[in-house]
């Protein structure tokens, strides 16, 4: 189990905000969970960044989508390869 999935499985939402992450509801975190997050900060940020996938619309617009997990990220990458010929 990854650090990100561990904290999400405990009922928290974790989002990437720049080079930091945001936990909600932070008021529910125990001291042990806060220590866990501090000691796994780099790992969690790396996991969150790996779940960001660029998806392309038929007209060439680019959207950054956060996948649910690594399997979903891999699926999005396969289904949304960058195209060079867009509909105008």
N, C-alpha and C positions, 0 to 999 in steps of 0.2 A: 504494500500500500504506500502510495506517495504521501508526502507531507500535505500537499494540496487536497488530495482526496480524504485524508484523515480529518482535516479541519472541516471540510464540507460535509463529511458523514456525521459530524457532531452537530450539524444544523446551522452552520454559519455560511454566509455568502462572502466570497472573496473576489475582489475585482482589482485589476491593475489600474493604477493612476500614475502615469509617468513611470518613474523608477521606484515607486512604492506600491504597496497594496493596501486596500481598504477592507476591513472586516465589519460585517453587520450581522446581527446586532452586537456591537462591541461591548455594550453594557452587560452582556451575559457571559463574557469570557472569565474563566477562573484564572487564578494566578499561575497554575500549572500550564494552562493553555497559552497564556501570555508568554511564559518562558519558552514553551515549545515554538511559538511563532518567532520569537527573537532569535532562537538558535537555528531555525530553518528558513530564515528570511530570504537568503540568496536562492535557495532551492525553490521556494514557493514562487518567487519572482520569475525565475527561469521557467518553471512549469507554466505559469500564466502566459509568458511571452511565447512559449511554444504552441499555445492554443490559439494565438492570433493568426488568422488566415486571410489573405487578400482574395477577394472574390470579385469577378468581373461581370458587369451587366452586358447584354447584347450591344448596347450603344457605346461601350468602352468605359463606363463609370467604374470606379474602383471603390469597393467597400471593405472595411476591415471588420471581420466577424470573429467573435470569440466562440470557439468550438466548446462543446460540453466536456470532451475528453480527447485523448490522443487518437482514438479510433475515428471519432467524428472529424477531427482536424485532417487526418489522412484522407478521409472520404471527400471532404470539401476540396482539398487540393487536387484530387483525381478528377472531380466533377467540374472544377472551375479553373482549367489551365488558362494562362494568359493568352489571349488571342491577339492576332495582328491585323485581322480583317474584320472591322466592326461595321454594323449597320448604321447608316447615317440618315 
